[in-house]
Amino acid sequence: MHDLRLIHTDLKPENILFVSPEYIRVPDYKYMPRTTKDACYFRNLPLSSSIKLIDFGSTTFEHQDHTYVVSTRHYRAPEVILGLGWNYPCDLWSVGCILVELCSGEALFQTHENLEHLAMMERVLGPLPPHMMVRADRRAEKYFRRGARCRLDWPEGANSRESMRAVWKLPRLQNLVMQHVDHSAGDLIDLLQGLLRYDPSVRLTAREALRHPFFTRDLRRGGRFF
């Protein structure tokens, strides 16, 4: 899509479908109860890993006017929230969020409010870059405290204790991934750190991501990663 100068702007799991509905049932020993020998739990394994992308209703050409806000909340890039403008990198941020969700089974940033969303980002990924905070537009500057150094107005600006708890319970990205992945965890963490870079100018491009060892290592060995 990016080679065609198209930005999807609404990448999320609901917009990624399997090409084929065929699957096989395989035993799922992870969730099989230890006390019942006869009980057997299964999971459905797709016969093909081929996927297709859908919902191009908000897709935008690079040269077209860009709306102020894009992407479904949970997959929205920081530059969109801060009003810094957006381009191809906003799709790659969404891809990073999707990969974490496929890994853990839950959306990475389960929030419906901008300040809480930014606080969750800092909890998982570390502090926002100062140069992005100071450039935040008038709609987003209220999320920051100015002074000797600019910082996120959190937890002072939290609207409830529940909101603070939702942020505090989140682990760092590395710990989150390692809770669910053992094989290739290092490669996956490195890929996600490239996709979830705050600064869109240094975020991995789609081509760079496809060349990442997480995808290519098994191919170099003559194996398959699907």
C-alpha positions as CSV (number, residue, x, y, z in Angstrom):
1,M,0.0,0.0,0.0
2,H,2.8,2.4,0.9
3,D,4.5,1.7,-2.5
4,L,1.2,3.0,-4.0
5,R,1.4,6.1,-1.8
6,L,-1.6,5.0,0.2
7,I,-2.0,5.2,3.9
8,H,-4.6,2.9,5.4
9,T,-5.1,4.9,8.6
10,D,-7.3,2.3,10.3
11,L,-5.3,-0.8,10.8
12,K,-6.6,-3.1,13.5
13,P,-7.3,-6.8,14.0
14,E,-10.9,-6.5,12.8
15,N,-9.6,-5.2,9.4
16,I,-7.3,-8.2,8.9
17,L,-9.0,-11.4,7.6
18,F,-7.8,-14.9,6.7
19,V,-8.1,-15.6,3.0
20,S,-9.3,-19.1,3.7
21,P,-11.8,-20.2,6.4
22,E,-10.3,-23.7,6.6
23,Y,-8.7,-24.9,9.8
24,I,-7.7,-28.0,11.7
25,R,-8.3,-28.7,15.4
26,V,-5.2,-29.5,17.5
27,P,-4.9,-30.3,21.2
28,D,-4.2,-27.3,23.4
29,Y,-2.1,-28.8,26.2
30,K,-1.5,-25.4,27.7
31,Y,-5.1,-25.1,28.9
32,M,-5.8,-28.8,29.4
33,P,-6.9,-29.4,33.0
34,R,-4.3,-31.5,34.9
35,T,-6.9,-33.2,37.1
36,T,-9.0,-34.7,34.3
37,K,-7.2,-37.3,32.2
38,D,-10.0,-37.7,29.7
39,A,-10.8,-34.0,29.1
40,C,-9.1,-32.6,26.0
41,Y,-9.0,-28.9,25.0
42,F,-8.5,-27.9,21.4
43,R,-7.7,-24.8,19.4
44,N,-8.4,-24.1,15.8
45,L,-5.3,-23.7,13.6
46,P,-5.8,-22.1,10.2
47,L,-4.5,-24.2,7.3
48,S,-3.2,-21.1,5.6
49,S,-1.5,-18.0,7.0
50,S,-2.5,-15.9,4.0
51,I,-4.4,-12.7,5.0
52,K,-6.1,-9.8,3.3
53,L,-6.6,-6.3,4.4
54,I,-10.1,-4.7,4.3
55,D,-12.0,-1.5,5.1
56,F,-10.4,1.2,2.9
57,G,-13.0,3.8,3.8
58,S,-10.5,6.2,5.4
59,T,-7.5,5.3,3.3
60,T,-5.7,8.4,2.1
61,F,-3.2,9.1,-0.7
62,E,-0.1,10.8,0.5
63,H,-0.8,14.0,-1.5
64,Q,-4.4,14.3,-0.3
65,D,-5.5,16.5,2.6
66,H,-5.0,14.7,6.0
67,T,-7.8,14.9,8.6
68,Y,-6.8,15.9,12.1
69,V,-7.6,12.5,13.8
70,V,-7.2,9.1,12.2
71,S,-7.1,5.4,13.4
72,T,-9.2,3.6,16.0
73,R,-8.3,4.7,19.5
74,H,-6.3,1.7,20.7
75,Y,-4.1,1.8,17.6
76,R,-3.6,5.5,17.2
77,A,0.0,6.8,17.0
78,P,1.3,9.5,19.3
79,E,1.9,12.0,16.6
80,V,-1.9,11.9,15.8
81,I,-2.8,12.5,19.5
82,L,-0.3,15.4,19.7
83,G,-1.5,17.0,16.5
84,L,1.9,16.8,14.9
85,G,0.6,15.6,11.5
86,W,0.7,12.0,10.3
87,N,1.8,10.0,7.3
88,Y,2.9,6.4,6.5
89,P,4.5,5.8,10.0
90,C,1.0,6.0,11.7
91,D,0.2,2.6,10.0
92,L,3.4,1.0,11.3
93,W,2.5,2.1,14.9
94,S,-0.8,0.4,14.4
95,V,1.0,-2.8,13.2
96,G,3.1,-2.7,16.4
97,C,0.0,-2.5,18.6
98,I,-1.6,-5.4,16.6
99,L,1.4,-7.6,17.0
100,V,1.4,-7.1,20.8
101,E,-2.3,-7.9,20.8
102,L,-1.8,-11.1,18.9
103,C,0.9,-12.0,21.3
104,S,-1.0,-11.3,24.6
105,G,-4.6,-11.7,23.5
106,E,-5.5,-8.2,24.7
107,A,-5.3,-4.7,23.2
108,L,-2.1,-3.0,24.3
109,F,-3.7,0.4,25.1
110,Q,-7.2,-0.1,26.4
111,T,-8.3,3.5,26.9
112,H,-10.8,6.0,25.6
113,E,-9.0,9.2,26.7
114,N,-6.0,11.0,25.4
115,L,-4.1,11.8,28.6
116,E,-4.6,8.3,29.9
117,H,-3.5,6.9,26.5
118,L,-0.2,8.9,26.6
119,A,0.4,7.8,30.2
120,M,-0.1,4.2,29.1
121,M,2.5,4.7,26.3
122,E,5.0,6.1,28.8
123,R,4.4,3.2,31.2
124,V,5.0,0.6,28.4
125,L,7.6,2.4,26.3
126,G,9.2,5.0,28.5
127,P,9.0,8.9,28.4
128,L,7.8,10.8,25.4
129,P,10.6,12.7,23.6
130,P,10.8,16.3,24.8
131,H,10.9,17.6,21.2
132,M,7.5,16.0,20.5
133,M,5.9,17.3,23.7
134,V,7.0,20.9,23.1
135,R,5.6,20.8,19.6
136,A,2.2,19.5,20.6
137,D,-0.5,21.7,19.1
138,R,-3.0,23.8,21.0
139,R,-5.5,20.9,21.4
140,A,-2.9,18.7,23.0
141,E,-0.7,21.1,25.0
142,K,-3.1,20.7,27.9
143,Y,-1.8,17.2,28.5
144,F,1.6,18.5,29.6
145,R,3.1,20.5,32.4
146,R,5.5,23.3,31.3
147,G,8.4,24.4,33.4
148,A,12.1,23.7,33.7
149,R,11.3,20.6,31.7
150,C,8.1,19.6,29.8
151,R,6.5,16.5,31.1
152,L,3.2,14.6,30.9
153,D,0.6,15.9,33.3
154,W,0.3,12.5,35.0
155,P,-0.9,11.3,37.5
156,E,-1.9,14.8,38.5
157,G,-4.3,15.1,35.5
158,A,-5.9,11.7,35.9
159,N,-9.6,11.8,36.1
160,S,-10.0,8.9,38.5
161,R,-8.2,6.3,40.6
162,E,-9.4,3.7,38.2
163,S,-7.6,5.5,35.4
164,M,-4.4,5.6,37.4
165,R,-4.7,1.8,38.2
166,A,-5.3,1.0,34.5
167,V,-1.9,2.7,33.8
168,W,0.1,1.4,36.7
169,K,-0.9,-2.2,36.0
170,L,0.8,-2.2,32.6
171,P,4.2,-3.8,32.3
172,R,7.2,-2.6,30.3
173,L,7.1,-3.8,26.7
174,Q,9.9,-6.4,27.2
175,N,8.2,-7.9,30.2
176,L,4.8,-8.0,28.5
177,V,6.2,-9.9,25.5
178,M,8.2,-12.4,27.7
179,Q,5.0,-13.2,29.6
180,H,3.7,-14.8,26.5
181,V,6.6,-15.7,24.2
182,D,9.6,-17.9,24.8
183,H,10.8,-18.8,21.2
184,S,12.1,-15.7,19.3
185,A,11.1,-13.3,22.1
186,G,14.3,-11.3,21.6
187,D,13.6,-10.8,17.9
188,L,10.0,-9.9,18.5
189,I,10.9,-7.4,21.2
190,D,13.4,-5.7,18.9
191,L,10.9,-5.6,16.0
192,L,8.2,-4.0,18.3
193,Q,10.6,-1.5,19.7
194,G,11.2,-0.4,16.1
195,L,7.5,-0.2,15.2
196,L,6.6,1.6,18.4
197,R,9.1,4.4,18.3
198,Y,7.5,7.6,19.4
199,D,9.2,9.7,16.7
200,P,7.7,8.8,13.3
201,S,10.8,9.9,11.5
202,V,12.8,7.0,13.0
203,R,10.1,4.4,13.2
204,L,10.6,1.4,11.0
205,T,9.1,1.5,7.6
206,A,7.0,-1.4,6.2
207,R,10.0,-2.5,4.0
208,E,12.4,-2.3,6.9
209,A,10.0,-4.3,9.2
210,L,9.7,-7.1,6.6
211,R,13.5,-7.4,6.5
212,H,13.7,-7.7,10.3
213,P,15.3,-10.9,11.6
214,F,12.0,-11.8,13.3
215,F,10.7,-12.6,9.8
216,T,13.9,-13.5,8.0
217,R,15.9,-15.6,10.4
218,D,14.2,-18.9,9.7
219,L,14.2,-18.2,6.0
220,R,18.0,-17.8,6.0
221,R,18.2,-21.2,7.7
222,G,16.1,-22.7,5.0
223,G,13.1,-23.1,7.3
224,R,9.7,-21.4,7.4
225,F,8.4,-18.9,9.9
226,F,4.7,-19.8,9.4
